[in-house]
Amino acid sequence: SDSQCSYSDSLIKAKLLRMKETKKLSTASNSTQSSSRFSTLLDREGFHMTSLLVPLTLIIVLSTVLLVVAAIFVGSFRLQLLTMASGNFLASPVLMIMSSCFSIILAIFGFVVVLKKQLNLYTALGCLGLVVFLLHLVAVIFSFLLRDNVDSDFNKVNVDDQLSKAAHNNATMAVWDALQIRYKCCGGRGNSGFNEWESHLNGTYPDSCCTVKYPGCGRQAHRTLESDFTQTVYERIHVKGCVTAIKQSLEEYVMPLLLAWGLIGLMVLLAELAVILLCVVFTWHLKRRETRGTRLQLENSSGDSCPVHGGRKISGSSRHEDKQETLQPQAGRKISSASRQSRPSRSRRTSEARD
């Protein structure tokens, strides 16, 4: 009974081992089939073109949109002049423009790589894509930070300090003139921000505060208001403070554009990441194919000629096959000779039997 139990246990173990071996073989065959399918897919030229053209097209189209929006930030809203609130107002537009331009350059270089189909170009495209990806990621982060900190940055502005600097520094006054002309404002905060200039400019206003601008209009504004009672202050100069006007404009127009820029930038980041991964896969596949080609060339060249005897080299497998071919006729000869020797013995036996 003990022997039967041990025999049954050994049979069960053997069955389990066979099942494990079959599972391993099936998984190995499936992996080899999937790898062969993937390699055949990578060998197709159409797959190279379509897989790269789709993300590159997205990059060049969306990056052009991002560049236009960043140009609007700089040209229309003059965000680069708002450094009195935060340095992020200068860094963010610069990063936006740089990342958009480099993304367009990446897409153009990618189109060239698709046409050339060279290993070194795929490597260069992947490295350039990584640099542009990191730069674009920083730009997207700065855009979201700028959007979230608009209120807090403008609440920290020291208006008296900035106006006093502008009264004694022409560069600072030029910045305030550009902002007052663009946003049609005057002075600091509130709906009567123009009054804050009087303590710094001896009761006068900058010419950029005037509704109708001409040289010296700011100095003459207070006099004309005193002499001409029919003219009101709203007709002569802009009365709303610049900090209030800029903050309202940013909340109404710039913050939605910053959100759109950040979301489109995330889409560009995904497309750039796809380009980087495809370049890595294509370079790996091309290197693998080149190594296979060199191995085949070495194997063929090793069997071409012998440097000592001058004849063709014969590999071990071919020698074994030749030996088998030579042994087969020899065995046939031995069998035929044995059969010949056995024939007279049979005749002798028959004659003896007759006698």
C-alpha positions as CSV (number, residue, x, y, z in Angstrom):
1,S,0.0,0.0,0.0
2,D,2.9,2.4,0.8
3,S,4.5,1.6,-2.5
4,Q,1.2,2.3,-4.3
5,C,0.8,5.7,-2.5
6,S,4.4,6.7,-3.3
7,Y,3.9,5.6,-6.9
8,S,0.7,7.7,-7.2
9,D,2.5,10.7,-5.6
10,S,5.3,10.4,-8.1
11,L,2.8,10.3,-11.0
12,I,1.1,13.4,-9.7
13,K,4.4,15.2,-9.4
14,A,5.3,14.2,-12.9
15,K,2.0,15.5,-14.2
16,L,2.5,18.8,-12.4
17,L,6.0,19.2,-13.8
18,R,4.7,18.5,-17.3
19,M,1.9,21.0,-16.9
20,K,4.5,23.6,-15.7
21,E,6.7,22.9,-18.6
22,T,3.8,23.2,-21.1
23,K,2.9,26.5,-19.5
24,K,6.4,27.8,-19.8
25,L,6.6,26.6,-23.4
26,S,3.3,28.3,-24.2
27,T,4.3,31.6,-22.6
28,A,7.6,31.5,-24.3
29,S,6.0,30.8,-27.7
30,N,3.5,33.6,-27.1
31,S,6.3,36.0,-26.1
32,T,8.2,35.0,-29.2
33,Q,5.2,35.5,-31.4
34,S,4.4,38.9,-29.9
35,S,8.1,40.0,-30.3
36,S,8.1,38.8,-33.9
37,R,4.9,40.7,-34.6
38,F,6.3,43.8,-33.0
39,S,9.5,43.5,-35.0
40,T,7.7,43.0,-38.2
41,L,5.5,46.0,-37.4
42,L,8.7,48.1,-36.8
43,D,10.1,46.9,-40.1
44,R,7.3,48.5,-42.0
45,E,8.1,52.0,-43.4
46,G,4.5,53.1,-43.2
47,F,4.5,52.5,-39.4
48,H,7.5,54.7,-39.0
49,M,6.0,57.5,-41.0
50,T,2.5,57.5,-39.5
51,S,3.6,57.0,-35.9
52,L,5.9,60.0,-36.0
53,L,3.8,62.2,-38.3
54,V,0.8,62.3,-36.0
55,P,2.5,63.7,-32.9
56,L,4.8,65.9,-35.0
57,T,1.7,67.5,-36.7
58,L,0.1,68.0,-33.3
59,I,3.2,69.6,-32.0
60,I,3.6,72.1,-34.9
61,V,-0.1,73.1,-34.9
62,L,-0.5,73.5,-31.2
63,S,2.9,75.1,-30.7
64,T,1.9,77.7,-33.3
65,V,-1.3,78.4,-31.3
66,L,0.8,78.7,-28.1
67,L,3.2,81.1,-29.8
68,V,0.4,83.4,-30.9
69,V,-1.1,83.4,-27.4
70,A,2.3,84.2,-25.9
71,A,2.8,87.0,-28.4
72,I,-0.6,88.4,-27.3
73,F,0.6,88.4,-23.7
74,V,3.7,90.3,-24.6
75,G,2.3,92.7,-27.3
76,S,-1.2,93.4,-26.1
77,F,-1.2,93.0,-22.4
78,R,2.4,94.0,-21.7
79,L,2.9,91.3,-19.1
80,Q,6.7,91.8,-19.2
81,L,6.3,95.3,-17.8
82,L,4.6,94.1,-14.7
83,T,7.8,93.2,-12.8
84,M,6.8,95.7,-10.1
85,A,4.2,93.0,-9.0
86,S,6.3,89.9,-9.6
87,G,9.3,88.7,-11.6
88,N,7.1,85.8,-12.9
89,F,5.4,88.3,-15.2
90,L,8.7,88.5,-17.1
91,A,9.8,84.9,-16.8
92,S,6.6,83.3,-17.9
93,P,6.2,85.0,-21.3
94,V,9.8,84.5,-22.1
95,L,9.5,80.8,-21.3
96,M,6.3,80.5,-23.2
97,I,7.8,82.0,-26.4
98,M,11.0,80.0,-26.1
99,S,9.2,76.7,-25.5
100,S,6.8,77.3,-28.4
101,C,9.6,78.2,-30.8
102,F,11.7,75.2,-29.8
103,S,8.7,72.9,-30.2
104,I,8.1,74.2,-33.7
105,I,11.8,73.6,-34.5
106,L,11.5,70.1,-33.0
107,A,8.5,69.3,-35.3
108,I,10.4,70.6,-38.4
109,F,13.4,68.5,-37.6
110,G,11.2,65.5,-37.0
111,F,9.8,65.8,-40.5
112,V,13.3,65.7,-41.8
113,V,14.1,62.6,-39.8
114,V,11.0,60.9,-41.2
115,L,12.3,61.5,-44.7
116,K,15.9,60.5,-44.0
117,K,15.3,57.4,-41.8
118,Q,18.8,57.3,-40.3
119,L,19.8,55.9,-36.9
120,N,21.9,59.0,-35.9
121,L,19.0,61.3,-36.7
122,Y,16.6,59.3,-34.6
123,T,19.0,59.6,-31.7
124,A,19.4,63.4,-32.2
125,L,15.6,63.8,-32.5
126,G,15.1,62.0,-29.2
127,C,17.8,64.1,-27.4
128,L,16.3,67.3,-28.8
129,G,12.8,66.2,-27.8
130,L,13.9,65.6,-24.3
131,V,15.4,69.1,-24.0
132,V,12.3,70.7,-25.5
133,F,10.1,68.5,-23.2
134,L,11.8,69.8,-20.1
135,L,11.7,73.4,-21.2
136,H,8.0,73.2,-22.1
137,L,7.3,71.5,-18.8
138,V,8.9,74.5,-16.9
139,A,6.9,76.9,-19.1
140,V,3.6,75.1,-18.3
141,I,4.4,75.2,-14.6
142,F,5.2,78.9,-14.7
143,S,1.9,79.6,-16.6
144,F,-0.2,77.9,-13.9
145,L,1.8,79.7,-11.1
146,L,1.3,83.0,-12.8
147,R,-2.4,82.4,-13.1
148,D,-2.8,81.4,-9.4
149,N,-0.8,84.3,-8.0
150,V,-2.2,87.3,-9.9
151,D,-4.3,88.6,-7.0
152,S,-1.6,88.1,-4.3
153,D,1.1,89.7,-6.5
154,F,-0.8,92.9,-7.2
155,N,-1.9,93.2,-3.6
156,K,1.7,93.4,-2.6
157,V,2.6,96.3,-4.9
158,N,3.9,99.4,-3.0
159,V,2.3,102.2,-5.2
160,D,4.0,105.1,-3.4
161,D,7.4,103.6,-3.8
162,Q,6.9,102.9,-7.5
163,L,5.5,106.4,-8.2
164,S,8.4,108.0,-6.4
165,K,10.9,105.9,-8.4
166,A,9.1,106.9,-11.6
167,A,9.3,110.6,-10.7
168,H,13.2,110.4,-10.4
169,N,14.0,107.6,-12.9
170,N,13.2,108.0,-16.6
171,A,13.2,104.2,-17.2
172,T,10.6,103.6,-14.5
173,M,8.6,106.5,-15.8
174,A,8.7,105.0,-19.3
175,V,7.2,101.7,-17.9
176,W,4.4,103.6,-16.2
177,D,3.7,105.6,-19.4
178,A,3.4,102.4,-21.4
179,L,1.1,100.9,-18.9
180,Q,-1.1,104.0,-18.6
181,I,-1.4,104.3,-22.3
182,R,-2.3,100.7,-22.8
183,Y,-4.8,100.3,-19.9
184,K,-6.0,103.9,-20.1
185,C,-5.3,104.5,-16.4
186,C,-3.5,107.0,-14.2
187,G,-1.8,106.5,-10.8
188,G,-2.1,103.7,-8.4
189,R,-5.3,102.1,-6.9
190,G,-9.0,102.9,-6.9
191,N,-11.2,104.9,-9.1
192,S,-9.4,108.2,-8.3
193,G,-5.8,106.9,-8.6
194,F,-4.7,110.0,-10.6
195,N,-4.6,112.0,-7.3
196,E,-1.5,109.9,-6.2
197,W,0.7,111.6,-8.9
198,E,0.2,115.0,-7.4
199,S,2.3,114.4,-4.4
200,H,5.2,113.2,-6.5
201,L,5.0,115.6,-9.5
202,N,4.1,118.8,-7.7
203,G,0.4,118.8,-8.5
204,T,0.8,117.7,-12.2
205,Y,0.3,114.5,-14.1
206,P,2.2,112.5,-16.7
207,D,1.3,113.2,-20.3
208,S,0.3,109.5,-20.6
209,C,-2.6,110.2,-18.2
210,C,-4.3,112.6,-20.7
211,T,-7.2,111.5,-22.8
212,V,-6.0,113.7,-25.6
213,K,-2.3,113.5,-25.6
214,Y,0.1,116.3,-26.6
215,P,3.4,117.6,-25.1
216,G,2.8,119.1,-21.7
217,C,-0.9,118.1,-21.5
218,G,-0.3,116.6,-18.0
219,R,1.1,119.9,-16.6
220,Q,-1.7,121.9,-18.1
221,A,-4.4,119.5,-17.0
222,H,-4.8,121.0,-13.5
223,R,-4.7,124.5,-14.8
224,T,-7.4,123.9,-17.4
225,L,-9.5,122.1,-14.9
226,E,-9.4,125.2,-12.6
227,S,-10.0,127.7,-15.4
228,D,-12.5,125.9,-17.6
229,F,-15.4,124.7,-15.5
230,T,-17.2,123.2,-18.4
231,Q,-14.4,120.6,-18.7
232,T,-14.6,117.8,-16.1
233,V,-11.7,115.7,-14.9
234,Y,-13.1,112.6,-16.7
235,E,-12.8,114.4,-20.0
236,R,-9.2,115.6,-19.5
237,I,-7.4,112.6,-17.9
238,H,-7.9,109.0,-17.0
239,V,-8.9,108.7,-13.4
240,K,-8.8,105.0,-12.6
241,G,-5.7,103.7,-10.9
242,C,-3.4,101.4,-13.0
243,V,-3.2,98.7,-10.4
244,T,-6.9,98.4,-10.3
245,A,-7.3,98.6,-14.1
246,I,-4.6,96.1,-14.8
247,K,-5.9,93.6,-12.2
248,Q,-9.4,93.8,-13.7
249,S,-8.1,93.2,-17.2
250,L,-5.9,90.3,-16.1
251,E,-8.8,88.6,-14.4
252,E,-11.1,89.1,-17.3
253,Y,-8.9,88.2,-20.2
254,V,-5.4,87.0,-19.2
255,M,-6.3,84.4,-16.7
256,P,-8.6,82.4,-19.1
257,L,-5.9,82.6,-21.7
258,L,-3.3,81.4,-19.3
259,L,-5.5,78.4,-18.4
260,A,-5.9,77.7,-22.1
261,W,-2.2,78.0,-22.7
262,G,-1.5,75.6,-19.9
263,L,-4.0,72.9,-21.1
264,I,-2.7,73.1,-24.7
265,G,0.8,73.0,-23.3
266,L,0.0,69.7,-21.6
267,M,-1.2,68.3,-24.9
268,V,2.0,69.4,-26.5
269,L,3.9,67.7,-23.7
270,L,2.2,64.4,-24.3
271,A,2.9,64.6,-28.0
272,E,6.6,65.4,-27.3
273,L,6.8,62.4,-24.9
274,A,5.3,60.2,-27.7
275,V,8.0,61.4,-30.1
276,I,10.8,60.7,-27.5
277,L,9.5,57.1,-26.8
278,L,9.1,56.4,-30.6
279,C,12.7,57.6,-31.2
280,V,13.9,55.3,-28.4
281,V,12.1,52.3,-29.9
282,F,13.2,53.0,-33.4
283,T,16.9,53.4,-32.4
284,W,16.7,50.2,-30.5
285,H,15.2,48.3,-33.4
286,L,17.6,49.7,-35.9
287,K,20.6,48.8,-33.7
288,R,19.2,45.3,-33.3
289,R,18.8,44.9,-37.0
290,E,22.3,46.1,-37.7
291,T,23.8,43.7,-35.1
292,R,21.9,40.8,-36.8
293,G,23.2,41.9,-40.2
294,T,26.8,42.0,-38.9
295,R,26.4,38.6,-37.3
296,L,25.1,37.1,-40.6
297,Q,28.0,38.7,-42.5
298,L,30.5,37.3,-40.1
299,E,29.1,33.8,-40.3
300,N,29.1,33.9,-44.1
301,S,32.6,35.3,-44.2
302,S,33.9,32.6,-41.8
303,G,32.8,29.9,-44.2
304,D,34.2,31.4,-47.3
305,S,37.9,30.4,-47.5
306,C,40.6,28.9,-45.4
307,P,43.8,31.0,-45.0
308,V,46.1,27.9,-44.7
309,H,44.9,25.5,-47.3
310,G,43.2,28.1,-49.6
311,G,40.0,26.1,-49.9
312,R,36.6,26.8,-48.5
313,K,36.2,26.5,-44.7
314,I,33.9,23.8,-43.6
315,S,32.0,24.2,-40.3
316,G,31.6,21.5,-37.7
317,S,28.0,20.7,-38.7
318,S,28.9,20.4,-42.3
319,R,31.8,18.1,-41.5
320,H,29.5,15.9,-39.4
321,E,27.0,15.7,-42.3
322,D,29.9,14.8,-44.7
323,K,31.0,12.0,-42.3
324,Q,27.4,10.7,-42.2
325,E,27.3,10.7,-46.0
326,T,30.5,8.8,-46.3
327,L,29.6,6.3,-43.6
328,Q,26.3,5.5,-45.4
329,P,27.8,4.1,-48.6
330,Q,30.4,2.2,-46.6
331,A,27.7,0.6,-44.5
332,G,25.8,-0.3,-47.7
333,R,29.0,-1.9,-49.1
334,K,29.5,-4.0,-45.9
335,I,25.9,-5.1,-46.1
336,S,26.2,-6.2,-49.8
337,S,29.5,-8.1,-49.1
338,A,27.9,-9.9,-46.2
339,S,24.9,-10.8,-48.3
340,R,27.3,-12.2,-51.0
341,Q,29.1,-14.3,-48.5
342,S,25.9,-15.6,-47.1
343,R,24.7,-16.8,-50.5
344,P,27.2,-19.7,-51.2
345,S,26.7,-21.0,-47.7
346,R,23.0,-21.4,-48.5
347,S,23.8,-23.3,-51.8
348,R,26.1,-25.6,-50.0
349,R,23.4,-26.4,-47.4
350,T,20.9,-27.3,-50.1
351,S,23.4,-29.6,-51.9
352,E,24.2,-31.3,-48.6
353,A,20.5,-31.8,-47.9
354,R,20.1,-33.5,-51.4
355,D,23.0,-35.8,-50.7
